[in-house]
Amino acid sequence: MKILRALYTGYGVVVFATLFFLLFPFFLIPIYFPRRFRMIGILNRWWARLLFTFIGIPFKVEHRGKPDPQKQYIFCSNHFSYLDIPTLGLTSHNTIFVGKTGIENIPVFGYMYRKLHITVDRTRLKSRYESLKRSMEAIDEGKNLVIFPEGGIITTKDPVMAEFKDGAFRVAIEKQIAIVPVTIPYNWIILPPDEFLLRWHPLKVIFHEPIETAGLTLKDTEMLKQKLFAIIDDELKRQLQNEN
């Protein structure tokens, strides 16, 4: 069985890389012409849809409350698998990611990621401060953000979320924009973080009702964190009960 999964994973990597190199010339447009930043989300959406289609994984995007296309948002999701990144490409809004600096080391892909998204080394205080500053600047520029508030893939087996970091919530409160909770229930089954071997399973991503931050202050950061955590956690438990 592991041999079949290894072959499936190899095929998936080839599909991912092939799509990237086909789309890379188009990613150069927002790199060299930053005002065309909305292309990033459009390209990510095509990349994600084509990836899941070609590797044969059916995907379902469920909107509990569709975000207003005229408003900006920060999308916050649980993070149990490396497959979560392309999954968040399925959002209806054009977004950029806030992610780890390690991605920058991947040849070509790292160059694209560094130029178009926001990277952070969470082991360095200065880097965390710079990413917070850049996130706020990105909001001022009219961009939407995707942030994994756990700060990385913490779980190894069971889909149990780690405590959320403050960054996404500070940005949302200071800029007074809504946060959209996102639940991704099955990616840890499809691509477990400890094996990095694909397993066939339908993919699902749930975009919940936006949580408004109008009128909140930084004193409300903890309350906002707990509210978003509870929404995602409750949905994870519900989905896993249905799975069993």
C-alpha positions in Angstrom: 0.0 0.0 0.0 2.8 2.4 0.8 4.4 1.8 -2.6 1.1 2.8 -4.3 0.9 5.9 -2.1 4.5 6.7 -2.9 3.8 6.5 -6.6 0.6 8.6 -6.1 2.6 11.2 -4.2 5.3 11.3 -6.9 2.6 11.9 -9.5 1.1 14.6 -7.3 4.5 16.4 -7.0 5.0 16.2 -10.8 1.5 17.7 -11.3 2.1 20.5 -8.8 5.5 21.4 -10.3 4.3 21.2 -13.9 1.4 23.6 -13.1 3.7 25.9 -11.3 6.1 26.2 -14.2 3.2 26.7 -16.6 1.8 29.5 -14.4 5.1 31.0 -13.4 5.4 33.5 -16.3 2.0 34.9 -15.3 3.2 35.2 -11.6 5.9 37.5 -13.0 3.3 40.1 -13.9 2.4 41.0 -10.2 6.0 40.6 -9.2 7.1 43.3 -11.7 3.9 45.3 -11.6 2.8 45.2 -7.9 -0.5 47.1 -8.6 -1.6 43.9 -10.4 -1.6 42.0 -7.1 -5.1 40.8 -7.6 -3.7 38.4 -10.2 -2.1 36.4 -7.4 -5.4 35.1 -6.0 -6.7 34.4 -9.5 -3.7 32.4 -10.4 -3.7 30.5 -7.1 -7.4 29.6 -7.6 -6.6 28.1 -11.1 -3.5 26.4 -9.7 -5.5 24.8 -6.8 -8.4 23.7 -9.0 -6.2 22.2 -11.6 -4.0 20.4 -9.0 -6.9 18.7 -7.3 -8.6 17.9 -10.6 -5.5 16.3 -12.1 -4.6 14.3 -9.0 -8.2 13.0 -8.8 -9.2 14.5 -5.5 -12.8 15.8 -5.5 -13.1 19.0 -3.6 -16.0 20.8 -2.0 -16.0 24.5 -1.1 -18.8 25.3 1.4 -19.7 28.8 2.3 -21.6 29.3 5.6 -21.7 33.0 4.9 -20.1 34.3 1.7 -17.8 37.2 2.2 -18.7 40.5 0.6 -16.6 40.9 -2.6 -16.2 44.6 -1.9 -14.7 44.1 1.6 -11.3 43.0 2.8 -10.8 40.0 5.1 -8.2 38.0 6.9 -8.8 34.2 6.4 -7.7 32.1 9.3 -7.6 28.3 9.1 -6.5 25.2 11.1 -3.2 23.9 9.8 -2.7 20.1 9.8 -1.2 19.4 6.4 1.0 20.9 3.7 -2.0 20.5 1.5 -3.7 23.3 3.4 -1.8 26.0 1.4 -3.2 25.0 -2.1 -6.6 24.4 -0.4 -6.7 28.1 0.8 -6.1 29.0 -2.8 -9.8 28.0 -3.4 -11.0 31.1 -1.5 -13.3 33.3 -3.6 -11.3 36.4 -2.5 -7.9 37.2 -4.0 -5.4 36.7 -1.1 -1.8 36.6 -0.3 -0.3 34.3 2.4 1.7 35.0 5.5 4.0 31.9 5.9 7.3 30.6 7.1 10.6 31.8 5.7 11.6 28.2 5.0 9.5 28.3 1.9 12.0 30.8 0.4 14.6 28.1 0.1 12.7 26.2 -2.6 14.3 27.0 -6.0 12.2 29.2 -8.2 9.0 28.7 -6.1 10.7 30.3 -3.2 11.6 33.4 -5.3 7.9 33.7 -6.3 6.7 33.2 -2.8 9.1 35.8 -1.3 8.1 38.4 -3.8 4.4 38.0 -3.7 3.7 36.9 -0.1 4.8 37.7 3.4 7.3 35.5 5.2 8.1 35.3 8.8 10.8 33.5 11.0 8.8 32.9 14.1 12.0 32.2 16.1 13.2 35.8 15.6 11.4 38.7 17.3 12.5 41.2 14.6 11.1 39.0 11.9 7.8 38.6 13.7 7.6 42.4 14.1 8.4 43.0 10.4 5.8 40.5 9.3 3.2 42.2 11.4 4.2 45.6 10.0 4.1 44.2 6.4 0.7 42.6 7.0 -0.8 45.9 8.1 0.8 47.6 5.0 -0.8 44.9 2.8 -4.2 45.7 4.3 -3.6 49.4 3.5 -2.8 48.4 -0.1 -6.2 46.7 -0.4 -5.0 43.1 -0.1 -6.7 40.2 1.7 -4.6 37.9 3.9 -4.4 34.2 4.7 -2.8 33.4 8.0 -2.5 30.1 9.8 -2.9 31.3 13.5 -1.3 28.2 15.0 2.0 29.4 13.5 2.7 26.2 11.6 1.8 22.5 11.6 2.0 21.5 15.2 0.0 18.3 15.3 1.5 15.1 14.0 -1.4 12.6 14.1 -4.6 13.6 15.7 -6.2 16.8 14.3 -6.0 18.9 17.5 -5.3 22.6 17.0 -2.5 24.3 18.9 -3.0 27.6 20.7 -3.4 30.5 18.3 -0.8 33.3 18.0 -1.8 36.9 18.3 -0.6 38.3 15.0 -3.7 37.8 12.8 -6.0 39.2 15.5 -3.9 42.2 16.2 -3.9 43.1 12.5 -7.6 42.6 12.2 -8.4 44.7 15.3 -6.0 47.5 14.4 -7.2 47.7 10.8 -10.9 47.0 11.9 -11.5 44.4 9.3 -13.3 41.1 9.6 -11.8 37.6 10.1 -13.2 34.6 8.3 -12.8 31.3 10.2 -11.9 28.5 7.8 -12.2 24.8 8.7 -10.2 22.2 6.7 -11.2 18.9 8.2 -9.7 16.1 6.1 -6.3 17.3 4.7 -4.4 15.5 7.5 -5.9 12.3 6.2 -5.1 13.1 2.5 -1.5 14.2 3.2 -0.4 13.4 6.8 2.4 15.8 8.0 4.5 12.9 9.4 4.4 10.7 6.3 4.2 13.1 3.3 2.4 10.3 1.4 -0.8 11.1 -0.4 -3.9 9.1 0.4 -7.1 9.4 -1.7 -9.9 11.1 0.2 -12.4 13.8 -0.8 -11.3 17.3 0.2 -13.5 19.8 2.0 -13.0 23.4 3.0 -15.6 25.4 5.0 -15.7 29.2 5.0 -17.7 30.4 8.1 -19.5 33.7 8.7 -17.0 36.5 9.0 -16.4 37.8 12.5 -16.5 41.6 12.6 -14.0 43.6 14.5 -15.5 47.0 14.3 -15.3 48.7 17.7 -12.9 46.1 19.2 -9.6 47.2 20.8 -6.4 45.2 21.4 -7.8 44.4 24.8 -10.2 42.1 23.0 -7.5 40.1 21.2 -7.9 37.1 23.5 -11.6 37.1 23.2 -11.4 37.2 19.4 -8.8 34.4 19.4 -11.0 32.1 21.6 -14.1 32.9 19.5 -12.4 31.9 16.2 -10.8 28.9 17.8 -14.1 27.6 19.1 -15.8 28.0 15.7 -13.1 26.0 13.9 -12.7 23.4 16.7 -16.5 22.7 16.9 -16.7 22.2 13.1 -13.7 19.9 13.1 -15.3 17.7 15.8 -18.6 17.7 13.8 -16.9 16.7 10.6 -14.9 14.0 12.2 -17.9 12.5 13.9 -19.6 12.4 10.4 -16.5 10.7 9.0 -16.7 8.0 11.7 
